[in-house]
Amino acid sequence: MAADPLAGDPGAITRLSSALADHQDDIRTGTHHVASALHDADGWEGASKDRFTTTVGTIAPAAQRIISRLDAAIDVLDTYAEAVRQIQDEAERIQAAQLTNAVDSIANAVSMGSARSTAAGSDATEADDRRVDRLQTDADDLAAAAKRLDAEWDALEERRAAADRTAAAGLTDSEVLGVAVGYAGALAAMSDADFLRAVAGMPPEVLAAQDEAVADRIAGMPPEVVQAWWDGLGGRGTAGEHSAAQDALITALPAVIGNLNGVPYWARDQANRLSAQRAYEQAKEGLIAAQEAYGKAVGHAAQAVAQRALIAAQERYNQLNNFVAGARTDLNLRYPLSRQMVAFRDGEPPLGAFSVGDLDSASSVTFLVPGMGSSLADTTQYMRTASTVQQSQQQMSGDASAYVTWLGYEAPPNFVATGDTAVFHEDSARAGAVTLAADLAGVRDTRPDVQLNVVAHSYGSTTAAIALADDAALRIHSFVTLGSAGIPSSVPDAAATHAAHMYAAQADEKWGIAAFGRTFSDPHRTDPTQGFGATEMQTDGSKTVNVHDLAADPESRNVGYLDSGTKTLLGTAKVTMP
């Protein structure tokens, strides 16, 4: 298809070029502010200062790369705008000449007809013949001019097509994009080792621009390959003991690095916090938009639709708001422990895991797997409950297991509150077990000698039992079930979980929620305290467990499995201690 010489707006192209120049100014200003922040931190010492300095040190070179690419884009756009302007001016000249030629040709044809009629008459003179000849000459000249103008228009169309091609090539050149055209495609043909080296060598802004196939391939790498690759980028240490390449990967691919088994947890923590914060900000904007839409909805049907959207937006906001709050919520600890966002998988619903304790250095790591009705909206509640166990450990030995509040599966809704019967079936447990096993394997692959434990409550014990039974390589030290909703028949006894030690506690619960879940389970699930081979934990003490919850309202007379003063709390703390 021929290019239209008159298409486009040179002024708009020039304005785009000017906007890119404004972006350059913004980048220069931002880089200056970052450099100023570095000077302001002169009195700051320690590993965090080293990390900050290293990170800031990458910003100015990255900014200069972007500014250079914008320069290249601006040159291309300015040249293109001038070329389009000249072509359009020439096109208007040719069109005006073609119009004049067409009018003159019509007038000549009319005159020619009249002259030939006169010259053919009986009283025609020699002058009449000469007039016909002159008009014919004019007609020939006009036809030649029309042909010449058509040729000029064809040449102009090719000139415009060439200008378009040149601009497109310039804007996709490596000087603008920072990566050669087709480079992303070349990655697919590389070996894993070459692929990972190529990715690690990309500047952050180039890495972030790669398509999803690059992220998907990294996410599918075996943990041992990932670990060797990551170690080769500059070390596995925390704080300042890391490399610019590691920082670039965390910044450019947070959703991948944050959930990539084989990557140390300090890096996963930073990546997941980036991802979770972005998701939280989007959820906040989504809630505001849903509130506005509901307020503007007119009519019963429209209001019903808007209300459902508002409820969904509010639920998502609540989940993400509580999850990011895990970084700052008060905990029941004797002395503070570091926190790490172990996993974050955005979706419907969002899923994640938060650790209290450093998974890169703790000698014992325990996963707390909640049951029905749990979601990211309960993150801080479960973190406080887990920290009660850690407080007991601190009181006994001064050392505490790192506890991971694992909300990495879509738990079935609370049957009591919703009437949803999913908790009686195994679908949610089997789907969740896959992710739980992968996350446990991530710890085992990263920390091959660490003591790894699982404490599971209610339906969480159903999920955990399947995960442990399916993967003996997890080498679980202690598997604790509290108020179990039942162990599936595919796991016939404690030995089938492959845990070195299994413990089970079942209280005389008000309303018998755990027993109710087991009784009506389909297929039927087993009580792990009844001839299953698990060591039974007592549920009395200075306080006796009397409800299904892990932690009860302190103002009530109810006592949960991990409330202070219970033997289940003390027992859980002991068997998961380092």
C-alpha angles and dihedrals in degrees: 000000000000118000115246108238090205097050123113138026116266089194091058090050090051091049090052089052090051091049090054089051088053088052088054089055091049091051092049090050092048092048090051091052091050091050089050090052089055091054090048089057094061091115093051116101139181138047094317090056090050091051092047092049092049092048094047089048090064095053101071095051091045091049091050090050090053092046090051091050090049088051089055091048092048091052090051093048095046091050091047093049092052092046092050091047093052092045092050091049090051091045091053090050091051093046091050090050091048090051092050091047091051093050091047091048092053092049091048092050091052092048091046091055092051094045094050090050091052093045090053093054125106092245095048117140134206089259090062090056092048089052090054090050092050092049091049090052089050090049091052091049092049092050091050090049091050091051091048091050091049089052090049089051091050090050090049091052090054090046090053092047089051091050090050091050092048092051093047091049091047094051092050095044120117089248088066103031097033092228130073117258109266093019092120089054091051090057091067091062094052126100116252092259094048091043093054092046090051092049092048090052095056119102111246095252091052093045091051090053094058118109125256092264089073092052092044092053093051091048090054096053118118112257093242091054091047092048094051090047094048093047089053092057095071112302141300099258128124131244111007095358098095140082138252089245090058090048090050092053093047092050099042100039107026095150090055101040092043092063101029113123110222094040114107116253097243087065094042089051093055093045094047093049089056092049095043094047091051091049090048092052090049091048090052091052090045092053092051090050092048091050091051092047091050091050091052097043113118123198133023097274094047091046092050091053092046091048093054090049090049093050091050092047091049092049093050091047092050092051096050094039091056094043096054088044087066087083092065110020118123114258135200097247132139089216128004126270129197119261130221131189095225099184140001124180114178116214143097097330106014113229133199152140133235126198129207101203132035111284090196094062111015112116090215128035123191127190116210109206113194126206141227119349094018121137140149087283086074097050098111092043092055092042090056090048091050090047089058088063090047091049089056090050091050090052092050101043110355089243125094135198115242104251120209116203097212115202093158100130137059099254117207114261120266104273093205092055101036109020089231108149098204090108090068091060134064102231096098091043095052093047091047093046091065093057094040092052090049092050092047089048088052090061093043093050093046095040106027095176100041120119104247122197138176126209111187130186129203111318088003087074089057090053095044094047091056092047094049095044091052096053120041090174090074088078096204114199101198127013113190125186121194120192091344120209084212140283115258119249088244086073101057100181146353092276090060090065089065088223115143088225131016124194129184133191126191119177129197091260126198108251089010094249098167092045090047090053093051095044094054097035116128113231090028116257127209130240103238091211092061113077094311096123097251121129106250118234117212116237100205130081132122080331125031121217109243106162136055095244125101090226125017131208104280091219092058128073090243123113125203129206095262100036117126114271097032125119089226090062092048093044094048090049092051099047093047096044118121 
